[in-house]
Amino acid sequence: MTSPLFVAEAHEAIERKIRDLINGKGDFLSEDTAGSTRAAGDGIQSIIEDSFAAILVAPS
């Protein structure tokens, strides 16, 4: 059985939610950390973790 998470429409919706979430949090890096890929990755991970359940909820 294939997980509904891997159906094209589902993963595309999740991708959009993550993109919109990250784009809406433009201030998660300071001027000092903006050049650090590790700081960016840690910041993005934190944003996704905080909203993980909402990201995976199917649209009604």
QUINOR-V289929 format. One record per residue. N is the residue number from 0. RES is the residue in one letter. PHI is phi in whole degrees, -180 to 180 (* if undefined). Layout:
n->N res->RES phi->PHI
n->N res->RES phi->PHI
This chain:
n->0 res->M phi->*
n->1 res->T phi->-88
n->2 res->S phi->-66
n->3 res->P phi->-63
n->4 res->L phi->-65
n->5 res->F phi->-97
n->6 res->V phi->-74
n->7 res->A phi->-49
n->8 res->E phi->-64
n->9 res->A phi->-68
n->10 res->H phi->-71
n->11 res->E phi->-69
n->12 res->A phi->-65
n->13 res->I phi->-64
n->14 res->E phi->-59
n->15 res->R phi->-63
n->16 res->K phi->-62
n->17 res->I phi->-65
n->18 res->R phi->-59
n->19 res->D phi->-66
n->20 res->L phi->-63
n->21 res->I phi->-67
n->22 res->N phi->-64
n->23 res->G phi->-80
n->24 res->K phi->-115
n->25 res->G phi->-63
n->26 res->D phi->-103
n->27 res->F phi->-81
n->28 res->L phi->-116
n->29 res->S phi->-86
n->30 res->E phi->-60
n->31 res->D phi->-72
n->32 res->T phi->-102
n->33 res->A phi->-62
n->34 res->G phi->-88
n->35 res->S phi->-100
n->36 res->T phi->-65
n->37 res->R phi->-67
n->38 res->A phi->-64
n->39 res->A phi->-63
n->40 res->G phi->-62
n->41 res->D phi->-63
n->42 res->G phi->-65
n->43 res->I phi->-64
n->44 res->Q phi->-59
n->45 res->S phi->-63
n->46 res->I phi->-62
n->47 res->I phi->-67
n->48 res->E phi->-59
n->49 res->D phi->-66
n->50 res->S phi->-119
n->51 res->F phi->-57
n->52 res->A phi->-63
n->53 res->A phi->-67
n->54 res->I phi->-64
n->55 res->L phi->-86
n->56 res->V phi->-71
n->57 res->A phi->-69
n->58 res->P phi->-65
n->59 res->S phi->-96
